[in-house]
Amino acid sequence: MAVIKKEFERGEEELMKVAELKKLEQGRKLMEEFVQESKKVARGSRYEEKLLVEEFKRGINRVIRRKLIKAEQPPTSIEQ
């Protein structure tokens, strides 16, 4: 029974992390601040890299997002 409870709690924690990731927005934060916040929230979410990048891009300030999309070589990872 303890194993089931532990797995259930871990699953709940993962769902909370995913919900937090979906709510993250850069707003007026510096990009470095947003990167650090995103990484912190992503820990324990079990999201795959591709999904993390998509959530990260969604949360970036609109002006910056447009510039990144128009770049000759758009970044393919959060570090870039």
C-alpha positions as CSV (number, residue, x, y, z in Angstrom):
1,M,0.0,0.0,0.0
2,A,2.9,2.4,0.8
3,V,4.3,1.9,-2.7
4,I,1.0,2.8,-4.3
5,K,0.7,5.9,-2.1
6,K,4.2,7.0,-3.0
7,E,3.7,6.5,-6.7
8,F,0.3,8.4,-6.5
9,E,2.0,11.3,-4.7
10,R,4.9,11.4,-7.2
11,G,2.3,11.5,-10.1
12,E,0.5,14.3,-8.4
13,E,3.8,16.3,-8.0
14,E,4.5,15.8,-11.7
15,L,1.1,17.0,-12.7
16,M,1.6,20.1,-10.5
17,K,5.0,20.8,-12.2
18,V,3.4,20.5,-15.6
19,A,0.6,22.9,-14.6
20,E,3.2,25.3,-13.4
21,L,5.2,25.0,-16.6
22,K,2.0,25.8,-18.6
23,K,1.4,29.0,-16.6
24,L,5.0,30.3,-16.8
25,E,5.4,33.6,-18.7
26,Q,8.4,35.8,-19.1
27,G,6.5,39.1,-18.9
28,R,9.1,41.8,-18.0
29,K,11.7,39.4,-16.6
30,L,15.1,39.3,-18.2
31,M,15.6,36.2,-20.4
32,E,18.2,34.8,-18.0
33,E,15.7,35.0,-15.1
34,F,13.0,33.3,-17.2
35,V,15.4,30.6,-18.2
36,Q,16.3,29.9,-14.6
37,E,12.7,29.9,-13.5
38,S,11.8,27.5,-16.3
39,K,14.6,25.1,-15.4
40,K,13.6,25.2,-11.7
41,V,9.9,24.4,-12.5
42,A,10.9,21.8,-15.1
43,R,12.8,19.7,-12.6
44,G,10.6,16.9,-11.5
45,S,8.1,17.4,-14.3
46,R,9.3,14.4,-16.4
47,Y,8.7,16.5,-19.5
48,E,10.8,15.5,-22.5
49,E,13.2,18.1,-23.9
50,K,11.0,18.8,-26.9
51,L,7.9,19.5,-24.8
52,L,10.0,21.7,-22.4
53,V,11.2,23.8,-25.4
54,E,7.7,24.2,-26.6
55,E,6.4,25.4,-23.2
56,F,9.4,27.6,-22.9
57,K,8.8,29.2,-26.3
58,R,5.1,29.7,-25.5
59,G,6.0,31.6,-22.3
60,I,8.6,34.0,-23.9
61,N,7.7,37.6,-24.3
62,R,5.9,38.1,-27.7
63,V,8.4,40.6,-29.0
64,I,11.4,38.3,-28.3
65,R,9.5,35.3,-29.6
66,R,9.0,37.1,-33.0
67,K,12.7,38.0,-33.2
68,L,13.7,34.4,-32.5
69,I,11.3,33.0,-35.1
70,K,12.7,35.5,-37.7
71,A,16.3,34.6,-36.9
72,E,18.4,33.0,-39.6
73,Q,19.2,30.2,-37.2
74,P,16.4,29.9,-34.6
75,P,17.5,28.3,-31.4
76,T,16.6,24.7,-30.9
77,S,17.2,24.4,-27.1
78,I,16.6,26.5,-24.0
79,E,20.3,27.1,-23.6
80,Q,20.6,28.6,-27.1
